[in-house]
Amino acid sequence: MNQKNWKFSSSDFEERQYWDEYMKAYLDVLTYTSTDFAHWYVIPADNKWFMRYVVGEIVCEKLTKLKPQYPAVTESTRQEIEKYRSMLTGNAVKEGEESASSQEQVEYTETSTV
């Protein structure tokens, strides 16, 4: 005998008469809103590790296909960021000079967009 005590309500019996309508609405939602661009995925949630695995696989697959790239940063924006970084860390750099961390950031950005 099953040892689980599921939540039960007498209204469940009343709602049961609408089951076919609920299933049609459910299928209509999936049919008319799932597109090539934005799929619906029906994932079982009764096994947490498996559910998380499946979601992780889908996210990894989609990100791999997207091939995301870091955005390009203009030199003026980079200098502005460095100015504020210096102000926050107390290492103000004189105008026209470039700090070591700024140079490291330039090198990192240039190598990570390959």
Backbone torsions as a table, in degrees:
resi	resn	phi	psi	omega
1	MET	NA	140.7	180.0
2	ASN	-65.6	130.3	-177.4
3	GLN	-90.6	-8.1	-178.8
4	LYS	-79.9	141.6	176.9
5	ASN	-108.8	95.7	-177.6
6	TRP	-75.1	151.2	175.5
7	LYS	-64.8	136.7	-177.0
8	PHE	-136.1	139.5	176.6
9	SER	-138.3	143.9	179.1
10	SER	-64.5	-24.0	178.6
11	SER	-67.7	-18.2	176.5
12	ASP	-58.7	-38.5	179.5
13	PHE	-67.1	-38.9	179.6
14	GLU	-66.6	-41.5	-179.0
15	GLU	-71.7	-22.2	-177.9
16	ARG	-58.7	-29.7	180.0
17	GLN	-65.5	-18.0	179.9
18	TYR	-97.3	7.7	-174.2
19	TRP	-54.1	-47.2	-178.5
20	ASP	-61.6	-38.9	178.3
21	GLU	-67.7	-40.9	177.5
22	TYR	-61.1	-44.2	-178.6
23	MET	-66.4	-38.4	177.3
24	LYS	-64.3	-44.2	179.2
25	ALA	-62.2	-41.7	179.2
26	TYR	-60.6	-48.8	179.8
27	LEU	-66.3	-37.0	177.3
28	ASP	-62.7	-42.9	179.1
29	VAL	-59.6	-48.4	-179.0
30	LEU	-66.1	-40.5	-177.4
31	THR	-67.3	-44.6	-172.5
32	TYR	-91.4	-9.8	-179.9
33	THR	-113.3	-11.3	176.8
34	SER	-87.4	121.0	-177.5
35	THR	-122.9	171.4	175.4
36	ASP	-60.6	-32.4	-178.5
37	PHE	-80.1	-35.9	-176.4
38	ALA	-136.5	93.4	-178.2
39	HIS	-79.1	154.5	165.6
40	TRP	-97.0	142.9	174.2
41	TYR	-122.5	127.9	175.9
42	VAL	-98.3	113.9	-173.7
43	ILE	-121.6	126.3	178.5
44	PRO	-64.6	135.7	-177.2
45	ALA	-109.2	7.7	-177.0
46	ASP	-85.4	-1.5	177.2
47	ASN	-135.4	98.5	-169.2
48	LYS	-59.7	-44.7	-177.2
49	TRP	-65.0	-37.4	179.6
50	PHE	-69.8	-42.1	178.3
51	MET	-58.4	-47.3	-179.7
52	ARG	-65.1	-37.8	177.2
53	TYR	-61.2	-48.4	-178.1
54	VAL	-63.0	-45.1	178.9
55	VAL	-62.0	-43.6	178.4
56	GLY	-61.0	-41.0	178.6
57	GLU	-63.2	-42.9	-179.8
58	ILE	-63.8	-46.8	-179.6
59	VAL	-61.2	-45.8	179.4
60	CYS	-61.7	-43.7	179.8
61	GLU	-61.2	-46.1	-177.9
62	LYS	-67.6	-41.1	178.4
63	LEU	-64.7	-38.0	178.1
64	THR	-62.7	-42.1	179.0
65	LYS	-68.0	-33.8	-180.0
66	LEU	-70.8	-28.8	-176.6
67	LYS	50.2	61.9	-177.4
68	PRO	-64.6	148.1	179.7
69	GLN	-127.7	150.7	172.5
70	TYR	-66.1	143.7	178.8
71	PRO	-70.1	149.8	176.7
72	ALA	-72.0	138.9	179.3
73	VAL	-115.9	126.6	179.3
74	THR	-71.9	160.2	179.8
75	GLU	-62.1	-39.5	-179.8
76	SER	-65.8	-39.3	177.3
77	THR	-66.5	-40.5	178.8
78	ARG	-61.4	-42.3	178.8
79	GLN	-65.3	-39.6	178.3
80	GLU	-63.8	-43.2	177.9
81	ILE	-61.0	-44.5	179.9
82	GLU	-63.2	-39.2	177.9
83	LYS	-59.0	-48.0	-179.6
84	TYR	-69.5	-35.8	176.1
85	ARG	-61.2	-44.1	179.2
86	SER	-63.5	-40.7	178.6
87	MET	-63.1	-40.2	-178.9
88	LEU	-70.0	-34.6	-177.6
89	THR	-93.4	-6.5	179.4
90	GLY	79.3	15.1	179.3
91	ASN	-111.1	62.3	-177.2
92	ALA	-60.3	136.2	179.0
93	VAL	-105.9	135.9	179.1
94	LYS	-65.1	148.0	-179.1
95	GLU	-57.2	134.3	179.9
96	GLY	93.2	-16.5	178.4
97	GLU	-94.0	158.6	178.5
98	GLU	-125.2	131.7	-178.8
99	SER	-80.1	164.9	178.4
100	ALA	-63.0	-39.6	-178.2
101	SER	-65.8	-32.8	177.1
102	SER	-65.7	-43.3	178.5
103	GLN	-63.6	-41.0	177.9
104	GLU	-62.0	-40.4	179.9
105	GLN	-64.0	-41.3	178.4
106	VAL	-60.7	-47.0	179.9
107	GLU	-62.1	-43.3	179.5
108	TYR	-61.8	-45.9	-177.8
109	THR	-63.4	-41.9	-178.0
110	GLU	-67.5	-35.0	-179.5
111	THR	-82.6	-24.8	-175.6
112	SER	-87.8	-3.9	178.0
113	THR	-98.5	11.7	-179.1
114	VAL	-72.4	NA	NA
